[in-house]
Amino acid sequence: MTSKLVPNEQPHIIRAEILTQWDKSRREGKFPRLETDSHWGFIKARLSAFRSVDEWLTIFEVLVYWNGFGDLINQVYGFGNKLDKVGFNPQSGPTDSNLVESDTLRIPAPPSVAVDDDWWCSDPYHIKVMLGKNIQELCFTPADYANANINLERALSGDKVLDRILHVLRMLAHYLTPEQIFYSEQYLLRMIGRPLNMPLFIQTYEWCHPGLTFDRPSMSPCLYSLANALAYNQFHLFHCVPELANTHWSKWPFFLPQ
């Protein structure tokens, strides 16, 4: 089990603990990856931090299209000083039956007849999705895709079906509200196994994530700033220069040269 935060512990010690846990998890392959490869396509990410008198907690959500399962998965990674296990939470994986309790975006279950994985978005301008327990039909225009900087003719993987799915999911992530895409704070805390009344400290969709120009989370000015803010329990100390943010899907190469 990770250490327990002492209320009077010096902030620099707490900051070092946070950064060390992130870096160690990264070395062990337990820190979230935003890369896109043959297994999944990265769609969108969110970072939620929680803080109480004696606890710090950070939860990363990484929305991906899991190519092997043909489904949209919200991968959850938890880090904190009161967690028995840090890193990827298996309850957020593709076999999690608890996901039916969430009202977030899902790909509808395919019909009984064999069809391509893109049956629900074979026409990218008319899409069927699950929002909660209900199938909804959404309509988009070429202008909508242009406003989201998505070129439907752009090759990504060499597989036209997979390309269309990723284009459509990225359009949905741009169009839908965060509440329709990501889990609620209470759902996340329940999944991680922490008190449901733990105060939300910071929530952001933009930060500088490791994996492009550097490898350790502690090297990220944004994540270092978050660790410092958590250590002092002062949310206003968190600062991330917008130009440094790299969490948009367009920042991460996918299969073919961009």
N, C-alpha and C positions, 0 to 999 in steps of 0.2 A: 504494500500500500504506500502511496506517496505521502509526503509529510503533511502535518497539520499546521496551518498558519497561526502564529502567535500574534494576538492583537498588537502588542508593543514591539514586534519584530521590526528591525530597521528596514526601510524601503529598499535599500540597495541589495539586501539579502533576498528579499522577496522577488525583486526583479531578476536577480541571477538565477533563482530557482525556476522562474517561468521560462526564461530563455534557455536554460540548460535542459529542461524537460522537452521543449520544442525541438532543440537541436538533436538531442538523443533520439527522439522519435523519428526525426528525419533520417538519421543514420541507419535506423533499424527498419526503415520503410513503413513507418506507422503514421507519418505526417501526410496530409492530403496532397494529392498530385492534381494539377490542372491540365496536364498534358493530354493530348488526344492520340490514341494509337488504334491498333486493329481490334482492341477489346471494347473500347468505349469512346464516345465523342463528348467532349466537354461542352456544356451548355451555359451554366451560370453558377456563381458561388456567392456565399454569404458568410459573414463572420459575426457571431454573437458572443459578447463577453458579459459575465455575471460577477457580482462582487457583494459579499456580505462582510461582517466584521472579521470573521475568522476563515473566510474561504474565497478563493478566486477560481474562476471556471471560464474556459473558452471553448466554443463549439463552432466548428467549421462545417458548413453544408456545401456539398459539391454535387450539382445536378448533372447527370451524365446519361447518355443513351447507351445502354449496355447491349452491344451488338450481339453477343452470344445468346442473350435472353430475349432480344427484341422488345425491350421495355425501357421506360424512363425511370431512373433510380435516383433518389436523393441520398447520397452517401454522407453519413454523419461521423465526424471525428471529434472526440472530446478530450480535453486536457484540463487538469486541475489538481489542487493539493489534497483533495479528499476523494479522489477516484481510485477504486481498486485496480482498474486497468485503463490505460490511456491509449489514444489512437482510434482506429476505425471501430465503430460500433456495429457488430454483426446484425443487430436488429434492424438496421437500415439497409441491409442487403436485399438482393432480388427475391429471396425466399421468405421475406418477413410477412407473416400473416397479419401483423398488427397494422400494416399500412392501410388496411381497409378502414381503419378508424380515422384516418386523416382525410381532410377535405381538399387536399392539394391535387394538382394536375397529374393525370395518369394517361397512358395510352390505353384505349379500350381493348378488351379481350377479343381476339380474332374470332371470326365465325368458324363454324365447324369444318367448312370446306377449306381446302388448302389454298392459300393466297399468299402474295408477296407481303413482306413486313410493312410495306407502305400502303396497305389497303385503306387505312384510315386517313391518309393524306395523299392519295394518288393524284388528286387535283389540289395543288398547294394553295389554291384560292378558296377552296371549300373543304373544311377540315372537321373531322369528328374526334372529340376528346372527352375524357372523363374528368369532370370537376366534382369532387365528392363521389357520390354514388350515381350521378346522373350523366348521361351522354349529352353533350352539347355540340351544336354545329356552329362553327365560326367561319366568317367570310373575310377575306383580305383582298386587297387590290395590288397591282404592281407598284403603286405609289407607297403603299404600306411597307412593302419589302424594301423599296428604295430608301425610305425614311429610316429603316433599321439597318441600313448599309449591308443588305443581303442581296447578293446576285444569284438568282436561281439557276443561271447558266454556268456558274462557276464550278469547275470540277474540284472535288476535295479528295476523294478516295479512289476514284476510278470505277466505283460502283454507283450507278445512277440512282438506284433505290436508296442506298445508304445516304448518298448526297442529299436527296430530296428530304429524307427524314430529318437530317441534321439542320438543313435550311429551315424547315418548318418549325422544329423545336426551338431554334434560336429566335425565330419570329414570335413564337408564343411567349418565350421568356421576356422578349422586349415589350410585348403587348399586354400581357396579363399583370395583375397586381402581385406584389410580393406574397400576400396572404393566399393567393391562388397557386403559388409555386412552391413556397417553402413552408416548413412546419411552424406551428405556433410555438411561442416560448415555453408554454406549459407542456406541450407535447414533447419538445426537445428535452426538457428537464426530467420528464417522466421516463423517456427513453434512456437517458444517461443515468438515471437513478438518483437524482438530487431533489431537494425540497422544491415543491412547486411555487413557493412564495419567495424564492431567491431573486433579489432585485436585478433587473437588466441594467448593465453598466454602459455598454456601447453596442451598437449594431451597425454594420457597414457592408457595402457591396464592393467597395473599391479599396484596395491596399496593394502593397508591393509584395508579391508572393515569390518564394524561392523556386528555382528551376530554370530560369532563363540566364541571367547574368551572374547569379550567385547561387549557392547551394544551401546555406544555413539560414534558418529563419531569423537568427540573431543578427544577420547581416542586412536585414530589411529595415530601412529607417521607419517604416510604418509599423511593423510588428514590434520593433524595439520601443517605439513610442507607446504602443499599447501596453507592453509589459511594464513600462515605467509608470503609466497612468494607473494601472491595476495595483502596482506596488504601493503607490501613494494614496490609492483609493480616491483619486481626483480625475473625473472623466475629462475635464477641460484640458488636461495635460496631453491628451491624445491629439496628434497632428499627423496628417499624411498629405504631402504635397500632391495635388491631383495629377501632375505630370509624371509622377512615379508609379501611379496605379497601373497594374498590368493584369487585372483579374477579368477583363473582358475577353470573350472567346477569340476575338480577332488577334489577340496578342500571342496565341499559342499555335504553332505550326501544326498542320494536319496532313499527313501523308505526302502530298505533293508540294513542291515549292510554291510559295504564295507570291 
